Amino acid sequence: MAATLSLQHTLPKLPVPTLEETIAKYLKTIEPLTTSEELERSKELAKDFLKPGGLGRTLQQRLLDVDRAAPDNWLDDTWWISKAYHEWREPLLVNSNWYILMRNEYNHPTEFYPTVENPAYTTFQVKRAAHLAQQLLDYIDTLYRQNIPVEMTRSGPLCMHQYTQLIGMTRIPQAGCDRLVNTPFPSPSKHIVLIIDDQFFKIDIVSKDNKRLLDGDMERQFLDAIKQLEKVKASAPIGILTCDHRDAWTKAREHLLVLDPKNRESLQIIEDALFCVTLDSAAEATKADRKNDFAEWAKFGMHGHGGRNRWCDKSLNLIFERDGKFVCHGEHSPCDALIPALIMDHIIRKPTDLNAPSTNAIIDAPKHLSFVTDAKTQEHLKAASATVEALSKNSDCGIVYFDEYGSDYVKKVVKASPDAYMQMALQLAYYKQIGQPCATYETGSTRAFRRGRTETIRTLSSDSYAFCKAMEDSSPEKKVKLLRAAIAAHSKYQREAANGKGVDRHLMGLRLCLQAGETHGLFQEPVFGKSAAFLLSTSGLFAGDNFVGTGFGAMYPDGYGINYLAGGKTLKFGVESKFESKVTSTREFGEFLRQALRDMRTVVEQTLPEDQRKVAAKL
């Protein structure tokens, strides 16, 4: 087996597409969003942009120079994290961070007993948290030994760099543009941070003789920290500041740093930790109610109990409720959510041992991380609480759980890509609800290239729009024909995006090469902005059989954020929109989505021969 990072040097750099192919593709993507007059005007502007000696030619040459200077990837080395994430000043909570709702244990208890140390926490909650923290630490050890297999496709290896960007990684607020701070890879850090009752504890992961602990040892550490809650002087709930507007958190953090050296020490321990573990102590755990689209639990995953007991800047947070329910929550900028999703899918497979062994090793006791605050900090905390309250009240979350068929049916009966099929279901659901199409983003991976991240797959096409309109009153044969055409167009775009030949990243690079005073009408046309205003922001992971649901926030006040899982028998869509919107509703969209999936199955089966229809009915 090849070592995890051993094939990095074989990966090509992300290409810079030609101007001609990008502009031609762009013009095609805007067709369903324009009138014929608007489209003709954009075509004329495109000709001017492409003409010899035109601005487009100059920008392309500047971008090629950026590519030459970039050691690995012209986009990632130069702009990506700052422009896509760190310059955006909105709160991470809801707007940027992702969440994963993990399944319960197969033999999950039904009764939960309070710990002796503190009745606000339960024994199973502590045992499961200790076990999964240990499982993650085992995975990290395997990663550090470079024994995680290189992910492969038919075309070759994928970039594994993002696996080095998750552990010991924290985003810190800075004026205008945030930064990532991280320990080296492999990380020398030997601790994690436990968050309980808004207090932070440094938890060592090795004994004094530098040996890894067992589940029972970690459980003992967690219980010791819980016991300390009665003795330590509680600090202010500093974690909620990480949920605030980034500029507000910048000022609050800088004030803490100059207020007392102890604050720098505590902050650095949190920032250098491999990851955070949270034990929530709400008197009643949130409901995981499928009949209500898991709305309460999805909201908990998105923003918790008003942002309390969290550190939103941390790339990886394991969160446990009193009844042992487990949520993973993370900051998005250092790596795409697929990577932590794959890791969570791995660590949850081994069940919790209720009688976990321990080494009885000598371990440093958990260290309470205290903060010195003043009246100004209290003002910052009050403002952050108000921000989080407004965010959480406006966030309309849910998990659309559809088990009438899954990806097995799509592959065997429709004989199509499940991802493209689900994208068409989302297009149809939106069209049913709103009555018109919208620009749609789907995450496309560019990990076939060194340090590749993502490219936009523009799902909306003339083909997808034609399919949606045909579903209103056409014959079954025409509906299926247009469905297949839309799926084919989407799959083609998906392949091109994976090969670095999308539209959005190239156009972004060209615009970032503009110098002071330069502009072009192509970029100023209203449809240019409209085509990138992704009211449907979507991303698919994998089957996700170990997940109840996943999600992230909508990009626009009148849009949807949708993360989905294509299981063999079940399709799951994590949906977020805003209650303040007069045009969107997560619950209503869920119903339209279920109906779209039913309608698509119906028309497909209407065109099948009788014998195949009987087979399809069983899937």
C-alpha positions as a printed Julia matrix, in Angstrom:
619×3 Matrix{Float64}:
   0.0    0.0     0.0
   1.32   3.43   -0.94
   1.93   5.79    1.99
  -0.74   8.45    2.42
   1.3   11.32    0.95
   3.65   9.3    -1.22
   1.91  10.06   -4.52
   1.52  13.81   -4.05
   4.47  14.53   -6.33
   2.81  12.6    -9.16
  -0.26  14.83   -9.24
  -0.5   17.54  -11.92
  -1.06  21.19  -11.16
  -4.55  22.64  -11.56
  -4.78  23.79  -15.2
  -5.67  27.26  -16.39
  -8.36  26.7   -19.05
  -8.28  28.61  -22.32
 -10.33  31.78  -22.52
 -12.35  30.37  -25.41
 -13.54  27.24  -23.61
 -14.43  29.07  -20.4
 -16.35  31.89  -22.1
 -18.22  29.47  -24.38
 -19.23  27.38  -21.38
 -20.22  30.48  -19.39
 -22.51  31.68  -22.17
 -24.18  28.3   -22.28
 -24.79  28.29  -18.51
 -26.6   31.64  -18.57
 -29.09  30.64  -21.28
 -31.9   29.63  -18.87
 -31.41  32.85  -16.85
 -31.6   35.35  -19.71
 -33.93  36.74  -22.34
 -32.79  36.42  -25.94
 -31.79  40.11  -25.92
 -29.75  39.74  -22.73
 -28.03  36.64  -24.1
 -27.1   38.42  -27.34
 -25.7   41.35  -25.39
 -23.54  39.0   -23.3
 -22.33  37.29  -26.47
 -21.27  40.64  -27.94
 -19.44  41.54  -24.74
 -17.78  38.13  -24.78
 -16.49  38.78  -28.3
 -14.98  42.04  -27.14
 -13.45  40.32  -24.12
 -11.88  37.65  -26.36
 -10.66  39.89  -29.18
  -6.92  40.09  -29.9
  -5.4   42.72  -27.63
  -8.57  42.81  -25.54
  -8.68  42.88  -21.75
  -9.46  39.17  -21.6
  -6.14  38.34  -23.3
  -4.23  40.51  -20.85
  -5.94  39.0   -17.82
  -5.26  35.5   -19.11
  -1.53  36.24  -19.42
  -1.44  37.65  -15.91
  -3.16  34.52  -14.61
  -0.69  32.3   -16.43
   2.1   34.15  -14.62
   0.33  33.49  -11.31
   0.24  29.83  -12.27
   3.96  29.8   -13.09
   4.8   31.31   -9.7
   2.54  28.92   -7.74
   4.47  25.89   -6.46
   1.42  23.61   -6.28
  -1.86  25.2    -7.33
  -2.49  28.66   -8.78
  -5.78  29.01   -6.92
  -5.02  27.4    -3.55
  -1.53  28.83   -3.23
  -2.62  32.36   -4.06
  -6.22  33.17   -3.22
  -8.59  30.38   -2.32
  -8.83  30.31    1.47
  -8.75  34.09    1.84
 -11.25  34.87   -0.93
 -13.61  31.94   -0.39
 -13.62  32.0     3.4
 -11.43  34.31    5.45
 -12.4   37.68    3.99
 -16.07  36.88    4.55
 -16.91  38.57    7.84
 -20.26  36.98    8.67
 -20.46  34.62   11.7
 -19.21  31.09   11.09
 -22.25  29.65   12.82
 -24.9   28.73   10.21
 -23.16  30.72    7.45
 -20.01  28.66    6.97
 -19.57  25.79    9.41
 -20.93  22.31    8.6
 -22.46  19.62   10.81
 -22.94  15.83   10.69
 -25.61  14.04   12.74
 -24.22  10.61   13.53
 -26.29   7.47   14.06
 -26.8    6.03   17.51
 -25.1    2.86   18.69
 -26.78  -0.28   17.36
 -27.44  -1.24   21.0
 -27.99   2.31   22.18
 -29.33   2.48   25.77
 -32.83   3.68   26.44
 -32.15   4.73   30.02
 -29.44   7.17   31.0
 -27.99   7.43   34.47
 -26.37  10.56   35.88
 -22.71  10.49   36.75
 -21.76  10.49   40.41
 -19.54  13.49   39.76
 -22.35  15.7    38.4
 -25.99  14.76   37.61
 -26.03  17.14   34.61
 -24.08  14.5    32.65
 -24.78  10.81   32.08
 -22.48   7.83   32.3
 -23.21   6.69   28.74
 -22.62  10.2    27.4
 -19.17  10.22   28.98
 -18.35   6.66   27.91
 -19.34   7.26   24.29
 -17.49  10.58   24.14
 -14.33   8.99   25.58
 -14.58   6.04   23.19
 -15.06   8.14   20.04
 -12.33  10.57   21.07
 -10.04   7.56   21.39
 -11.17   6.19   18.03
 -10.35   9.53   16.43
  -6.95   9.56   18.12
  -6.31   6.05   16.78
  -7.18   7.31   13.3
  -4.83  10.28   13.74
  -2.02   7.91   14.75
  -2.66   5.9    11.58
  -2.63   9.08    9.53
   0.63  10.24   11.1
   2.2    6.89   10.19
   0.87   7.57    6.66
  -1.09   4.32    6.68
  -4.36   5.86    5.46
  -4.7    4.49    1.9
  -4.41   6.95   -0.96
  -7.87   7.5    -2.43
  -8.0    6.36   -6.04
 -10.27   6.84   -9.04
 -10.18   5.2   -12.43
  -8.0    8.08  -13.58
  -5.48   7.78  -10.77
  -4.76   9.0    -7.22
  -6.46  11.9    -5.47
  -4.71  14.61   -3.49
  -4.46  13.68    0.21
  -3.19  17.09    1.38
  -6.48  18.03    3.04
  -6.01  15.21    5.54
  -3.06  17.19    6.91
  -5.2   20.32    7.32
  -7.78  19.07    9.8
  -6.01  18.05   13.0
  -4.7   20.74   15.35
  -6.14  23.42   13.06
  -7.94  26.57   14.19
  -9.17  29.68   12.43
  -8.39  32.87   14.31
 -10.13  36.19   13.66
  -8.1   39.04   12.19
  -9.13  42.44   10.92
 -10.35  42.16    7.33
  -9.13  38.6     6.76
  -8.82  35.71    9.19
  -5.87  33.32    9.46
  -5.38  29.63   10.11
  -3.08  28.6    12.91
  -1.95  25.03   13.13
   0.66  22.84   14.65
   2.95  21.07   12.16
   2.03  17.77   10.53
   2.35  15.42   12.34
   1.26  17.59   15.24
   3.43  17.67   18.36
   0.33  18.48   20.43
  -0.46  15.88   23.05
  -3.8   17.21   24.19
  -7.41  17.79   23.25
  -9.85  20.24   24.82
 -13.0   19.22   26.67
 -15.81  21.8    26.78
 -18.35  21.43   29.58
 -20.72  24.06   30.97
 -18.93  26.74   28.94
 -15.66  25.83   30.66
 -12.55  24.57   28.88
 -10.25  21.82   30.09
  -6.95  20.67   28.65
  -7.01  16.86   28.47
  -3.73  15.04   27.93
  -3.94  12.12   25.51
  -0.8   10.34   26.75
   0.47   9.28   30.14
   3.45  10.9    31.83
   5.68   8.28   30.2
   4.26   9.29   26.79
   2.08   6.23   26.2
  -1.35   6.39   24.6
  -4.32   5.93   26.86
  -7.2    3.45   26.64
 -10.91   4.27   26.59
 -11.18   3.81   30.35
  -8.37   6.29   30.95
 -10.04   8.92   28.78
 -13.33   8.3    30.55
 -11.56   8.88   33.88
 -10.11  12.15   32.54
 -13.55  13.38   31.44
 -15.12  12.47   34.79
 -12.29  14.23   36.62
 -12.97  17.4    34.63
 -16.69  17.15   35.37
 -15.88  16.83   39.07
 -13.69  19.92   38.9
 -16.68  22.02   37.83
 -17.72  22.24   41.5
 -14.3   23.5    42.59
 -12.95  25.81   39.91
 -13.88  29.43   39.57
 -16.0   29.51   36.46
 -14.83  31.78   33.68
 -17.16  33.75   31.44
 -18.56  31.76   28.45
 -15.81  32.91   26.08
 -16.72  30.28   23.45
 -19.8   32.21   22.39
 -17.53  34.97   21.07
 -16.35  32.58   18.33
 -19.94  32.55   17.04
 -20.08  36.31   16.55
 -19.42  38.45   13.49
 -15.75  38.01   12.61
 -14.82  41.67   13.09
 -16.58  41.72   16.47
 -14.73  38.57   17.54
 -11.45  40.1    16.31
 -11.9   43.07   18.62
 -13.05  40.92   21.53
 -10.11  38.53   21.14
  -7.58  41.34   20.9
  -9.03  42.86   24.05
  -8.67  39.54   25.88
  -5.07  39.21   24.75
  -4.03  42.62   26.06
  -6.12  42.29   29.22
  -4.05  39.53   30.82
  -1.27  37.11   29.73
  -3.34  34.23   31.11
  -5.82  34.72   28.26
  -3.12  34.19   25.63
  -2.09  30.97   27.4
  -5.66  29.62   27.5
  -6.42  30.62   23.91
  -3.25  29.02   22.61
  -4.0   25.72   24.38
  -7.44  25.66   22.73
  -6.04  26.64   19.32
  -3.24  24.05   19.46
  -5.51  21.2    20.62
  -5.88  18.3    18.2
  -9.67  18.72   18.39
 -12.44  19.62   20.83
 -14.93  17.38   22.62
 -18.13  18.89   24.01
 -20.46  17.39   26.62
 -23.78  19.22   26.63
 -25.77  19.3    29.85
 -29.21  20.46   28.73
 -31.81  18.89   31.01
 -33.46  17.24   28.01
 -31.62  16.12   24.9
 -32.95  17.39   21.58
 -35.52  15.25   19.81
 -34.49  13.19   16.8
 -37.98  13.13   15.33
 -38.18  11.87   11.77
 -41.84  12.95   11.49
 -40.67  16.52   12.02
 -37.76  16.18    9.55
 -35.33  15.97   12.48
 -35.75  19.75   12.69
 -34.82  20.1    16.36
 -31.71  17.94   16.07
 -30.64  19.63   12.82
 -30.87  23.01   14.54
 -28.77  21.61   17.39
 -26.16  20.45   14.87
 -26.18  23.81   13.12
 -25.88  26.12   16.15
 -26.37  24.2    19.4
 -28.02  25.79   22.4
 -27.6   29.42   21.44
 -23.94  28.97   20.58
 -23.04  27.91   24.12
 -20.44  25.24   24.85
 -18.8   25.61   21.43
 -15.57  26.78   19.8
 -16.66  27.56   16.25
 -13.13  28.34   15.06
 -11.97  24.75   15.6
 -11.8   22.55   12.53
 -13.18  19.51   14.34
 -15.61  19.34   17.28
 -17.17  16.14   18.66
 -20.39  17.04   20.51
 -22.37  14.68   22.77
 -25.8   15.15   24.33
 -27.02  13.64   27.59
 -28.58  10.68   25.77
 -25.35   9.93   23.92
 -26.4   11.42   20.57
 -23.32  12.5    18.65
 -22.82  15.46   16.31
 -19.64  16.48   14.51
 -19.33  20.19   13.8
 -16.46  21.91   12.01
 -14.96  25.05   10.52
 -14.94  24.84    6.74
 -11.91  26.74    5.5
  -8.94  24.35    5.99
 -10.54  21.4     4.23
 -13.78  20.38    2.55
 -16.43  18.58    4.61
 -15.94  15.33    2.69
 -12.69  14.64    4.56
 -14.07  14.82    8.12
 -17.17  12.96    6.89
 -15.0   10.06    5.74
 -13.16  10.09    9.07
 -16.4   10.13   11.09
 -17.77   7.28    8.98
 -14.71   5.27    9.98
 -14.51   5.99   13.71
 -18.17   5.3    14.48
 -18.08   1.7    13.34
 -16.68   0.25   16.58
 -19.27   0.22   19.4
 -18.68   1.73   22.82
 -17.43  -0.7    25.45
 -19.45  -0.02   28.58
 -16.72  -1.68   30.63
 -13.77  -0.14   28.84
 -10.31  -1.14   30.06
  -7.8    1.36   31.38
  -4.05   1.35   31.86
  -4.13   2.92   35.32
  -1.24   5.01   34.04
  -0.16   8.21   35.76
  -1.8   11.07   33.87
  -1.74  14.79   34.51
  -5.14  15.92   35.76
  -7.34  17.94   33.41
  -6.35  21.59   33.5
  -9.07  24.21   33.71
  -8.4   27.03   31.25
  -9.39  30.25   32.92
  -9.99  33.65   31.36
  -9.63  37.1    32.86
 -12.48  39.37   31.76
 -13.79  42.84   32.49
 -16.82  45.01   31.79
 -15.83  45.42   28.15
 -15.68  41.65   27.7
 -19.16  41.41   29.2
 -20.36  43.83   26.53
 -18.76  41.65   23.86
 -20.46  38.56   25.3
 -23.83  40.27   25.4
 -23.5   41.37   21.77
 -22.38  37.88   20.67
 -25.36  36.31   22.44
 -27.7   38.64   20.59
 -26.03  37.78   17.27
 -26.36  34.05   17.88
 -29.96  34.38   19.02
 -30.88  36.21   15.82
 -29.0   33.69   13.66
 -30.55  30.66   15.32
 -34.08  32.06   15.3
 -33.81  32.76   11.58
 -32.33  29.37   10.65
 -34.94  26.95    9.26
 -33.29  23.51    9.37
 -34.4   19.99    8.63
 -33.41  16.6     7.25
 -35.56  15.38    4.36
 -35.55  11.61    4.83
 -36.76   9.69    1.78
 -36.84   5.88    1.96
 -39.19   4.98   -0.91
 -36.12   4.22   -3.04
 -32.44   5.07   -3.18
 -29.33   5.0    -5.33
 -29.71   1.25   -5.98
 -32.94   1.99   -7.87
 -31.37   4.87   -9.81
 -28.43   2.72  -10.93
 -30.38  -0.46  -11.72
 -33.62   0.94  -13.16
 -32.92   4.47  -14.35
 -29.37   3.45  -15.25
 -28.1    6.9   -14.42
 -25.7    8.64  -12.07
 -27.4    8.91   -8.65
 -25.77  12.29   -8.07
 -27.03  13.74  -11.36
 -30.47  12.22  -10.72
 -30.65  13.83   -7.25
 -29.58  17.14   -8.71
 -32.49  16.97  -11.16
 -34.82  16.16   -8.26
 -33.61  19.32   -6.52
 -34.15  21.33   -9.71
 -37.67  19.98  -10.05
 -38.51  20.59   -6.38
 -37.35  24.2    -6.61
 -39.29  24.72   -9.83
 -42.43  23.24   -8.24
 -42.12  25.55   -5.23
 -40.92  28.8    -6.82
 -42.13  28.46  -10.41
 -38.86  29.4   -12.05
 -35.26  28.12  -12.16
 -32.31  29.56  -10.27
 -28.53  29.48  -10.46
 -27.38  26.32   -8.7
 -24.06  25.42   -7.15
 -22.91  21.85   -6.65
 -19.51  21.08   -5.16
 -17.2   19.49   -7.69
 -13.93  18.05   -6.42
 -10.62  18.94   -8.07
  -8.57  16.57   -5.91
  -7.19  14.95   -9.05
  -4.78  17.91   -8.93
  -2.15  18.8    -6.36
  -3.8   20.64   -3.48
  -7.05  20.76   -5.39
 -10.18  21.82   -3.53
 -13.4   22.46   -5.45
 -14.92  23.75   -8.66
 -18.52  24.83   -9.16
 -20.76  22.44  -11.06
 -23.44  24.72  -12.5
 -26.42  22.38  -12.3
 -28.93  24.7   -13.95
 -28.83  24.22  -17.7
 -31.17  24.61  -20.64
 -31.63  20.84  -20.42
 -32.56  20.83  -16.74
 -34.98  23.73  -17.29
 -36.61  21.95  -20.21
 -37.03  18.83  -18.07
 -38.69  20.79  -15.24
 -41.14  22.49  -17.63
 -41.93  19.19  -19.35
 -42.89  17.58  -16.03
 -45.94  19.85  -15.95
 -47.83  18.53  -18.99
 -45.78  16.41  -21.42
 -46.03  12.72  -22.26
 -44.09  10.23  -20.1
 -41.8    9.48  -23.03
 -40.87  13.14  -23.49
 -40.39  13.64  -19.77
 -37.97  10.71  -19.54
 -36.16  11.79  -22.69
 -35.6   15.27  -21.27
 -34.67  13.84  -17.86
 -31.95  11.75  -19.49
 -30.73  14.73  -21.51
 -30.52  16.82  -18.34
 -28.66  14.05  -16.5
 -26.23  13.69  -19.41
 -25.57  17.44  -19.52
 -24.98  17.51  -15.78
 -22.64  14.52  -15.83
 -20.64  16.11  -18.66
 -20.23  19.34  -16.71
 -19.3   17.35  -13.6
 -16.48  15.58  -15.48
 -15.21  18.85  -16.93
 -15.23  20.51  -13.49
 -13.29  17.58  -12.01
 -10.72  18.11  -14.76
 -10.29  21.77  -13.8
 -12.38  22.98  -16.73
 -15.29  24.63  -14.95
 -16.32  28.26  -15.3
 -16.28  29.85  -11.88
 -12.73  29.33  -10.63
 -11.22  30.55  -13.92
 -13.47  33.63  -14.02
 -12.59  34.29  -10.39
  -8.87  34.16  -11.22
  -9.31  36.5   -14.17
 -11.22  39.05  -12.11
  -8.61  38.91   -9.34
  -6.01  39.85  -11.96
  -7.8   43.12  -12.71
  -5.75  46.16  -11.8
  -6.98  49.47  -10.42
  -9.27  51.2   -12.88
  -9.75  48.14  -15.09
 -13.13  46.56  -15.73
 -15.14  44.98  -18.51
 -18.8   45.04  -19.45
 -18.96  41.24  -19.38
 -18.41  41.32  -15.63
 -20.85  44.2   -15.15
 -23.82  42.63  -16.92
 -26.59  41.79  -14.38
 -26.68  38.18  -15.56
 -23.01  37.76  -14.63
 -23.87  38.31  -10.98
 -27.19  36.49  -11.25
 -25.56  33.37  -12.66
 -23.25  33.19   -9.64
 -25.92  34.03   -7.04
 -26.52  30.41   -6.13
 -29.94  30.33   -4.51
 -29.53  26.57   -4.49
 -26.18  25.78   -2.85
 -25.77  22.01   -2.84
 -23.2   19.34   -2.12
 -23.29  15.56   -2.06
 -21.16  13.27    0.07
 -21.57   9.48   -0.18
 -24.08   6.85    0.99
 -23.8    8.01    4.6
 -25.41   4.95    6.17
 -23.77   5.89    9.48
 -25.2    9.42    9.3
 -28.7   10.63   10.12
 -28.07  13.79    8.14
 -25.62  16.53    7.28
 -25.94  20.2     6.54
 -24.71  23.76    6.08
 -26.35  27.15    5.68
 -27.92  28.82    2.66
 -25.71  31.31    0.8
 -28.5   33.85    0.28
 -31.49  35.01    2.38
 -33.93  33.65   -0.25
 -31.99  30.48   -0.96
 -31.35  26.97    0.31
 -28.26  25.21    1.58
 -28.54  21.47    0.85
 -26.17  18.64    1.7
 -27.27  15.16    0.65
 -26.46  11.49    1.1
 -27.27   8.94   -1.62
 -27.8    5.69    0.27
 -28.69   2.48   -1.52
 -32.19   2.4    -0.03
 -32.51   5.87    1.47
 -31.87   9.42    0.29
 -31.22  12.1     2.93
 -31.11  15.85    2.33
 -30.03  18.34    5.0
 -31.82  21.58    4.12
 -31.4   25.07    5.57
 -33.23  28.27    4.67
 -34.27  31.44    6.46
 -37.52  31.99    8.31
 -37.41  35.66    7.32
 -37.67  34.76    3.63
 -41.08  35.2     2.03
 -40.33  32.68   -0.73
 -38.54  29.77    0.95
 -39.57  27.21    3.55
 -37.53  24.15    4.49
 -40.6   22.1     5.39
 -42.42  22.99    2.15
 -39.32  22.39    0.06
 -39.0   18.97    1.66
 -42.51  18.07    0.57
 -41.88  19.3    -2.97
 -38.65  17.31   -3.03
 -40.39  14.1    -1.95
 -43.03  14.66   -4.6
 -40.39  15.35   -7.25
 -38.67  12.04   -6.44
 -42.01  10.22   -6.65
 -42.93  11.91   -9.93
 -39.57  11.04  -11.47
 -39.95   7.4   -10.51
 -43.48   7.32  -11.89
 -42.54   8.66  -15.31
 -39.52   6.37  -15.57
 -41.62   3.31  -14.8
 -44.38   4.41  -17.18
 -41.92   4.02  -20.05
 -40.6    0.61  -18.98
 -41.77  -2.72  -20.43
 -44.15  -4.59  -18.16
 -41.57  -7.15  -16.98
 -39.04  -4.44  -16.07
 -41.75  -2.45  -14.31
 -42.43  -5.38  -12.0
 -38.73  -5.66  -11.17
 -38.49  -1.91  -10.55
 -41.43  -2.0    -8.17
 -39.47  -4.3    -5.84
 -36.47  -1.99   -5.53
